[in-house]
Amino acid sequence: MHAEGSLPSPRRRVLRLGAGPRANARVHDVAALRAVPDGCVRAPVVHDLAGSWLRHVRALCTGPLTTVQLAIVSTTKDIAPTAGREHPMQPTILLFDIDGTLLSAGGAGRRAVVRIFGDRFARPEVFDDVRFHGMTDRAIIRAGLERLHLPADEDAIDALCAAYLAALAIEIPRSEGFRVLPGVAALLEGLAGRAQLAVGLGTGNLREGARIKLEHAGLFHHFAFGGFGCDAEDRAALLSVGAQRGARHLGMAPDACRLVVIGDTPKDVAAARAIGAASLAVATSGFTTAELMAAGATWAFADLAARGVRETLVE
């Protein structure tokens, strides 16, 4: 056991953290991580040896982009221990992506859209070289029509969306690869019922498609609102709609709320940045944490089961 405030370090090089009122906070190098392209990442949550959770500690770089040193802030007079103290939580809106973030549908969505293009146009191969990650449902259907040099007006897209939802309702229950991703159920249970917290969706799925997938996963009841692919084809625009609905859910003005987008692709990160939101990205669909950080994610974790995810979301 170590006395509160003491932080032994095998490489005890004391550094200064930031400027302003916390400029005198002392930090200690404790571990090296692989560097990302810009040479500096954010440590989302670091647990000090005295038992306090200290959030948003910036990682400190050493050398010419070869290592990144995680920083732990000691419990000095500048940053006191959090144990036993209550901090009022800022009203917070969380917008979760679905596919690749909360669950994997085992290819059911792709099979449904391929089926309707096969049934309607005898061209099921039209999406063979298209990666759907981060695309909205309407954007996928529009892209298919454009690839076939067919009219991609709103009526045509609406008709194909309706056919897609009917096909999805068939594909989801029989998808052998359907699964909820690690940590999702426990995280959502842990977030439920918190004051000043609105848990919603920010997804390219059509609203009904989101319901079909999440009800099959047993998760739909966790989400009171959202921004969906039927609200806008542009991902940033649908997130903005979700943020507005989340603010109304809290009874707050949108600019009084902290907004965090949780996703799994650089497109999720870019959309969050476009509306001034923070983003928590998970490396669950083929992108590494380093790639997600390089894309501009505020935090990146292996998955939603990782230590520190919940603390980061409800800081």
Phi and psi in degrees as a GROMACS rama.xvg file:
@    title "Ramachandran Plot"
@    xaxis  label "Phi"
@    yaxis  label "Psi"
@TYPE xy
-117.33  141.832  HIS-2
-61.5017  147.55  ALA-3
-58.0551  133.407  GLU-4
96.2024  -15.4364  GLY-5
-93.6594  134.157  SER-6
-133.58  91.6545  LEU-7
-65.2908  143.585  PRO-8
-142.832  131.992  SER-9
-67.2387  -21.8455  PRO-10
-125.021  76.8729  ARG-11
-83.9941  79.2249  ARG-12
-105.771  110.05  ARG-13
-81.4223  130.76  VAL-14
-120.961  166.673  LEU-15
-102.605  143.195  ARG-16
-112.713  110.702  LEU-17
70.8385  -165.703  GLY-18
-131.973  173.123  ALA-19
86.537  -155.285  GLY-20
-62.6728  -20.6461  PRO-21
-104.428  17.4241  ARG-22
-63.7179  -21.9493  ALA-23
-93.4546  1.90019  ASN-24
-63.4595  132.757  ALA-25
-95.7152  139.593  ARG-26
-126.597  158.656  VAL-27
-132.292  133.268  HIS-28
-69.3792  129.881  ASP-29
-128.507  -21.2251  VAL-30
-159.792  151.761  ALA-31
-108.202  139.287  ALA-32
-123.455  160.121  LEU-33
-63.6961  135.238  ARG-34
-72.8143  152.493  ALA-35
-103.761  170.26  VAL-36
-53.8992  -37.8377  PRO-37
-86.7551  1.24757  ASP-38
79.4392  0.922061  GLY-39
-149.048  129.329  CYS-40
-123.184  170.068  VAL-41
-103.32  130.076  ARG-42
-82.8632  113.532  ALA-43
-65.7828  -43.945  PRO-44
-147.451  130.725  VAL-45
-125.214  136.08  VAL-46
-101.052  121.626  HIS-47
-84.0669  167.941  ASP-48
-72.9329  -11.2563  LEU-49
-89.5524  -7.33392  ALA-50
103.044  7.12558  GLY-51
-93.5819  142.369  SER-52
-90.4724  121.839  TRP-53
-121.962  122.277  LEU-54
-102.369  156.719  ARG-55
57.4331  35.149  HIS-56
-74.1098  127.627  VAL-57
-79.3446  139.417  ARG-58
-73.1061  147.372  ALA-59
-113.613  132.298  LEU-60
-91.5019  144.158  CYS-61
-130.588  143.121  THR-62
76.7609  175.815  GLY-63
-79.7258  72.0838  PRO-64
60.7557  34.8847  LEU-65
-103.184  -34.2759  THR-66
-140.099  159.332  THR-67
-125.4  128.339  VAL-68
-99.1164  123.159  GLN-69
-71.2548  139.36  LEU-70
-108.603  133.697  ALA-71
-111.562  130.948  ILE-72
-89.5343  128.219  VAL-73
-79.2099  159.895  SER-74
-84.3648  76.5426  THR-75
-90.892  -177.469  THR-76
-66.4014  -20.0046  LYS-77
-76.2573  -36.0827  ASP-78
-130.936  102.965  ILE-79
-83.4225  160.31  ALA-80
-59.0023  147.282  PRO-81
-90.4618  -14.6666  THR-82
-60.2257  132.222  ALA-83
82.7101  1.82069  GLY-84
-116.885  139.427  ARG-85
-98.7248  129.885  GLU-86
-114.748  122.932  HIS-87
-62.2354  134.172  PRO-88
-83.2182  134.547  MET-89
-67.5819  138.493  GLN-90
-51.9952  127.359  PRO-91
-131.342  135.409  THR-92
-111.962  125.471  ILE-93
-109.877  127.173  LEU-94
-117.433  110.392  LEU-95
-95.4998  130.629  PHE-96
-69.7218  162.16  ASP-97
-103.741  -68.54  ILE-98
-70.6865  122.766  ASP-99
85.7741  -11.5121  GLY-100
-110.792  -53.3954  THR-101
-95.0818  -35.6462  LEU-102
-153.419  163.672  LEU-103
-115.257  125.5  SER-104
-86.0895  5.7251  ALA-105
64.7166  29.3522  GLY-106
84.0889  7.5457  GLY-107
-63.2291  -40.2406  ALA-108
-64.6694  -44.1079  GLY-109
-62.3324  -44.3062  ARG-110
-61.7  -36.5847  ARG-111
-67.0007  -44.6391  ALA-112
-72.7733  -35.0108  VAL-113
-64.2455  -39.2866  VAL-114
-60.7454  -45.5945  ARG-115
-69.7125  -32.8185  ILE-116
-73.1895  -28.2697  PHE-117
-71.9566  -44.4145  GLY-118
-66.7941  -42.5114  ASP-119
-82.2377  -38.4065  ARG-120
-124.684  1.85243  PHE-121
55.6369  34.7516  ALA-122
-132.972  61.915  ARG-123
-66.5809  -17.0963  PRO-124
-83.9549  0.561318  GLU-125
-60.9791  -24.7997  VAL-126
-104.333  13.5152  PHE-127
-56.5175  -35.4694  ASP-128
-108.303  19.6913  ASP-129
-105.523  127.062  VAL-130
-94.6991  120.843  ARG-131
-79.605  -12.4936  PHE-132
-52.5692  122.989  HIS-133
84.6997  -5.95034  GLY-134
-86.5786  148.791  MET-135
-83.7645  157.193  THR-136
-58.8636  -45.2826  ASP-137
-65.2844  -36.9249  ARG-138
-65.8714  -36.0338  ALA-139
-63.3729  -46.7621  ILE-140
-66.4724  -40.6401  ILE-141
-59.7883  -43.7715  ARG-142
-61.5248  -39.3307  ALA-143
-62.8339  -43.5637  GLY-144
-64.0933  -42.4696  LEU-145
-66.0866  -35.8043  GLU-146
-65.1712  -29.4168  ARG-147
-90.8805  2.26556  LEU-148
58.6942  40.7925  HIS-149
-108.634  156.554  LEU-150
-57.5122  131.985  PRO-151
-115.367  47.3086  ALA-152
-78.3028  169.731  ASP-153
-62.6011  -38.1145  GLU-154
-63.8315  -41.9722  ASP-155
-64.8541  -41.0467  ALA-156
-67.6177  -40.9105  ILE-157
-59.3516  -43.0519  ASP-158
-64.3349  -41.465  ALA-159
-71.8537  -32.0519  LEU-160
-62.1993  -43.0051  CYS-161
-62.2672  -42.0199  ALA-162
-66.4353  -38.272  ALA-163
-61.5391  -44.8146  TYR-164
-63.42  -38.0018  LEU-165
-64.3015  -41.4663  ALA-166
-68.4826  -37.6096  ALA-167
-63.758  -39.3644  LEU-168
-62.1396  -23.8543  ALA-169
-84.986  -42.1927  ILE-170
-71.2713  -38.933  GLU-171
-60.5782  -51.4355  ILE-172
-62.3447  -24.8252  PRO-173
-104.45  11.2732  ARG-174
-79.212  110.802  SER-175
-68.9732  -24.8455  GLU-176
-90.9457  4.50421  GLY-177
-65.7186  130.523  PHE-178
-158.264  149.78  ARG-179
-81.8273  137.333  VAL-180
-79.2773  160.335  LEU-181
-56.8183  134.811  PRO-182
82.8405  -9.62764  GLY-183
-65.6051  -52.622  VAL-184
-60.3824  -45.2209  ALA-185
-65.5158  -40.0609  ALA-186
-62.9367  -47.5382  LEU-187
-64.5829  -37.7517  LEU-188
-62.7793  -40.3256  GLU-189
-68.9898  -25.2405  GLY-190
-86.7169  -18.3246  LEU-191
-63.8928  138.139  ALA-192
77.4226  7.47648  GLY-193
-78.1904  133.212  ARG-194
-65.25  148.032  ALA-195
66.6607  17.4343  GLN-196
-128.463  125.748  LEU-197
-115.057  119.482  ALA-198
-105.631  115.095  VAL-199
-136.81  -170.589  GLY-200
-113.148  146.59  LEU-201
-135.445  89.2583  GLY-202
-138.013  146.722  THR-203
-76.7872  -6.35433  GLY-204
-65.4926  143.834  ASN-205
-59.7627  152.96  LEU-206
-55.3585  -44.9679  ARG-207
-68.2961  -35.3349  GLU-208
-64.3358  -39.3406  GLY-209
-61.0284  -44.1435  ALA-210
-61.6636  -45.2928  ARG-211
-58.0064  -47.0958  ILE-212
-68.8619  -47.2644  LYS-213
-73.2708  -33.0201  LEU-214
-66.1161  -39.2539  GLU-215
-63.8676  -31.9903  HIS-216
-83.2871  -9.41364  ALA-217
74.6276  26.8129  GLY-218
-117.696  -8.96495  LEU-219
-59.1851  -33.0928  PHE-220
-66.5526  -13.3328  HIS-221
-78.296  -12.4898  HIS-222
-117.034  118.283  PHE-223
-89.519  -14.1276  ALA-224
-164.632  -179.37  PHE-225
176.231  172.66  GLY-226
-113.547  131.716  GLY-227
-126.963  168.447  PHE-228
-65.7314  -16.5232  GLY-229
-85.6999  -10.2522  CYS-230
-82.6629  -33.7913  ASP-231
-167.352  150.158  ALA-232
-80.165  -31.5281  GLU-233
-75.6477  130.569  ASP-234
-66.7974  -39.9932  ARG-235
-62.9728  -39.442  ALA-236
-65.2831  -41.2294  ALA-237
-70.8731  -31.941  LEU-238
-65.7681  -37.7691  LEU-239
-62.7011  -39.7051  SER-240
-62.2529  -45.0121  VAL-241
-60.8661  -38.8151  GLY-242
-65.3402  -41.1536  ALA-243
-61.7251  -42.8661  GLN-244
-67.8339  -37.0496  ARG-245
-64.3345  -40.1977  GLY-246
-63.7982  -41.4495  ALA-247
-63.5847  -37.6201  ARG-248
-60.1629  -36.1353  HIS-249
-85.6726  -12.2021  LEU-250
71.7851  32.0257  GLY-251
-124.36  160.879  MET-252
-73.0859  142.302  ALA-253
-54.931  -38.6257  PRO-254
-75.2953  -4.46882  ASP-255
-93.3501  -1.89549  ALA-256
-109.044  143.786  CYS-257
-80.6321  134.21  ARG-258
-122.079  126.005  LEU-259
-126.817  127.005  VAL-260
-100.026  130.708  VAL-261
-113.086  117.459  ILE-262
-148.679  -170.878  GLY-263
-134.247  5.14491  ASP-264
-134.131  160.034  THR-265
-57.7847  -28.2039  PRO-266
-66.7835  -37.579  LYS-267
-62.6807  -44.011  ASP-268
-63.0908  -46.4003  VAL-269
-62.4798  -40.2682  ALA-270
-65.9006  -39.5369  ALA-271
-62.2543  -46.0625  ALA-272
-61.3623  -36.574  ARG-273
-63.3861  -27.3475  ALA-274
-107.905  11.7411  ILE-275
76.2575  23.0189  GLY-276
-96.7389  156.107  ALA-277
-77.0267  158.919  ALA-278
-136.692  134.206  SER-279
-111.639  115.506  LEU-280
-109.736  145.015  ALA-281
-120.616  140.77  VAL-282
-88.8156  62.4553  ALA-283
-113.871  5.40116  THR-284
-140.703  31.5775  SER-285
107.542  -13.7333  GLY-286
-98.6637  136.82  PHE-287
-80.0444  164.065  THR-288
-61.2002  -36.7345  THR-289
-63.5722  -41.5739  ALA-290
-65.5858  -38.771  GLU-291
-68.6915  -39.1112  LEU-292
-65.551  -40.7462  MET-293
-63.9409  -28.7002  ALA-294
-75.5831  -11.519  ALA-295
112.839  10.1163  GLY-296
-59.8807  143.75  ALA-297
-71.9619  -40.6792  THR-298
-139.97  152.001  TRP-299
-138.49  134.968  ALA-300
-131.037  161.464  PHE-301
-63.0664  -42.2565  ALA-302
-164.879  -177.846  ASP-303
-79.4383  -1.94271  LEU-304
-88.1203  -7.91986  ALA-305
-65.5886  146.481  ALA-306
-61.4998  130.87  ARG-307
101.076  -10.5309  GLY-308
-62.7629  -53.7591  VAL-309
-62.7155  -40.453  ARG-310
-63.6315  -35.2268  GLU-311
-67.6115  -40.2907  THR-312
-71.31  -30.7188  LEU-313
-112.605  25.8449  VAL-314
